[in-house]
C-alpha cells in the first residue's frame, strides 16, 4: 500500500511537472505573430518575456544572414549580399560562429598557470556559445521592444561589435534583450570573420585584406536597408564595442567606407592606438602559415590561391608564435578600409573622425588576464617583473630600449618601500601594462577627438567591482566586468554568460549605466532625467543611484565620470602616469642624431632569451627598415570620396601597398607615401627627403609623434600670444586717441580764453574813450567816432563749446572796474556794462550807428545774452 502511494505521488508530480514546464517555456519564449519583410525575404522572430515585471517584452530575431557565406571562391574575398529566400524564415535560433581556435581550458591545472581563476570561470560560461562553428557565419541578431510590432516607431539602433580577440568570440553570447527593453532601443549583435580568414593582409592587389572590417561594414549596410522594418531608425545608429571590438569601432570611425552608416560610437577599453590594434607583421605570419601548409611563399597570387584551397581544419591546426602584446592577424593599413595611419587620419581628416559623437572609457584594471592564479593570490617577484618589462619594451618600442626599460622600471617602483611585497610588485606591474596597452592609447584617441568642435566627447572610468565577482577584490574592477551592467544582467535572474548574483545597489547601478548608454545613443548626450526606481526600492534610499551630470571631455580639463555606486565627476585621470606614456616615452623612442647602428638601441643582454617573459619579436637587421611613429610630413593628400560599400575598389592616392619600408620622399613639389612593410614591426616611419640637387643626395629623418603633441601646445600658445598682442595694440591706440582729443580740447580752450580776454580789453578801452574828452575820439563834426565791436572768431569745435566757454565770466572783470574814473563830472552813478535785459530797446534800423556784434541768429544772440548779463549792481563814483 505504501509502495503504491509512493508511485502515485511520483506519477502525479511528474504529470504536474510536464504540464508546467511547457507552459512556462511558452510564457517565456513564444513565436511572434508578426512577420517582418526584409529586402531579402520574410522572417519571424519570437517574444522573450523577461524575468522582471518592470521590463516590457522583447521581440528577438536570431540568425539573420546579412551577407553570403564566404566559402569556396568567396574565401578571402569582400562580403557580397545575401541570397534571397522564399517563404517565412523562423529566426528563432542563433547562427553558427566563425571558425576560431578557442582557449584551451580542458585541463584546469594547466589553464590556471596562464590565467586567474575568475578568467577561467568566465571562459567556461562563454564557450558553450562558441561550439557551433562554420565558415557560413555572417549572421546578426536583433533585439527590439515588442511594442514596435504594434505601433510605427523609429527607435535608436545600437550595434555591438564583440571583443576578446581578433581570433575568437562572437556576437551570439551578448543578449541585448534587457538593454533593448529598458533603454527603448533596438540592439543588434553581429558575427564577423576572425583570424587569417578575416584579416589576411593585402598582397599587391591579389588580396584586399581587412575582411573582418568589411563584414562589419556590410552588416551596417544591411541595417541601413532593413532596420526600419524592425522599428529602428537607420539615421540614428550607434556602434559600441569592448576591447578588440572597440578598436574595430575606432577603425570604422576613420574609414571612408563606413561614412554615413552610423552617427555615434562607444569605445570600451580599446582603441586604434593600442600596440595590439594593428597587425604590423601580418605578412610575415601569412608566409609562415603558407610554408606550413606547403603553399608557395614568394608568389603572392599562388600563395592566396593555395591557402584558399586548404581545409579549414588544416588552417586552424597551424600554431603561430605571436610575440606578447602584439597581433598576428588583425586590421592592417590597406589603403582602402584603413587608408592611412590612425594618427594621420585623426589629425588631418577631422571631418571624418570628428563627425561622430564619442563616448569612451576604461575600467580600473585592464591587463589582468596575463597572470596566473598563483600570481594573482601571492604576487610576483622583481625578477619576473623585470622580465615582463623587458619583453614589453622589446616588442612594443624601437629606439633606446635600455633607456626606456630603466625609465619604466623607475616610474613603477615604490621608492618609499625598497623591500617591496610581491603583491605590491604585482599591482604596479598590472598598472603599467594597463596604462601602456589600453589606457594611454584610449586617452590619445579621446584627445584627438575632443579637438573637433563639431561633435561631443565623453570619458568614463568604470570603478565598481561586483561584490560576487569572479576576480579578487584587491585591485578593483577588471576589464569586461562593465559589460554585466551595460547589458543589464543585474535586472534579471540570468542573462547569457554573465554572472547571476547581484545586490540591490548593483541593480540600481545597472539601470543607471543603461540609461547613460541609451541616452547617448538617442541624442549624443548621456545626461537625462533618470527614471524612478521600481516599487521594491522605494523604501531603500541607500540603494538608489544618485545621477550625476556628465560633463563633456576636452584636452585641457580632461573631465571624466567615475562610475560606481556613488558616481562623481573627476578630472585628469592618472595624469602623471599617462603623461609618462604620452610624452616622455615617445621622446625616448626616437633614433637620435647621427648614423647609429641598431645595436646602439638594443637592451643590455639583448639576445639572452632567459631575460624575457614570453615570446619576443625578432631583432631587425637594418634600422632603415624600422617603423616607429605616426606623424608624417608633408600632410597627406586630400582623401578621395569613396562610396560606402564593402565592394569598392577605389585606392587611396597617398598609400600604395608593397613589401618595403614606409617611405615618404619629399620631391618638389609633390610627395608620395607608401605603406609599411609588415616585418618592420611596431609602427615607426622613415621619411626620406630628396633635395633637387645634381648629386641627388637623399637624407633620412624619422619623425616622432611628440612633434605633433608639442605642435598642439605651440599652436595654442601662439594663438594666445597673438590675441594678447592684438588686445594690447588696440588698448594703446584707444589711449592715444583719448590723450590726443584731450590735448586738442585744452588748446581750443586756451585759444578761446585768449580771444575773450582780448575782446574784453578792447571793449573796456572803448568805453573809457566814450566817457572821457580825448580829442582823438571825436570826429571833425564833433561826434564820437564809433568803432564797431567784432566777435572773436568761432572755435573749430563748434558753437556749443563757444557758448560754454564764454558764459563763465558773469561778473565785471577787475581791470574793467579799475578803468572807470573815480568821479564823474555830472555826478551820476555809472552802471556796469549794459545787459540785453535792462537796456532800452532801440530799433537797429533807426540807429544807423549801431552795428551788430555777430551775425543775427538765435544761437549767437543767446551766447551774447549770457556774455553780457552780469548781476545788477551800482558802483558809486
ABEGO torsion letter per residue (X at the ends): XAAAAAAAAAAAAAAAAAAAAAAAAAAABBBBABBBBBAAEBBBBBBBBBBBAABBBBBBBBGBBABBBBBEAABGBBBBBBBBBBEBBBBABBBBBBBBBBBBAABAAAAAAABBAAAAAAAAAAAAAAABBBABABBBBBBBBAAAAABBBBBBBBBBBBBGBAABEBAAABBAAAAAAAAGBBBBBBBBBBEAAAABBBBGGABAEGAAAAAAAAAAAAAAAAAAAAGBBAABBBBBBBEAAAAAAAAAAABAAABGABABBBBBGBBAABAAABBAAAAAAAAAAAAAAGBBAABAAAAAAAAAABBAAAAAABBBBBBBGBBABBBBBAGAABABBAAAAAAABAAAAAABBBBBBBBABABAAABBAAAAAAEBBAAAAAAAAAAAAAAABABGAAAAAAAAAAAABBAABABBBAAAAAAAAAAAAAAAAAAAAAAAAAAAAAABAABBBBBBBBABBBAABABBAAAEBBBGAAAAAAAGAAABABBEABBABBBAAAAAAAAAAAAAAAAAAAAGBABBBBBBBBAAAAABAAABBBBBBBBBBBAAAGBBBBBBABBBBBBGBGAAAAAAAAAAAAAABBAEBEBBBAAAABBBGAABAAABBEBBBBBBABAAABBABABBOBBBBBBBBBBBBAABABBBAABBBBBBBBBBBBBOABBBBBBBBAAAEAGBBBBBBBBBBAAGBBBBBBBBAAAAAAAAAAAAAAAAAAAAAAAAAAAAAAAAAAAAAAAAAAAAAAAAAAAAAAAAAAAAAAAAAAABABAAABBAAGBBBBBBBBBBBBBAAEAAAAAAAAAABABBBAAAAAABBABBAAGBBBBBBBBAAABBBBBAAABAABBBABBBBAAAAAAAAAAABBBBBBBBX
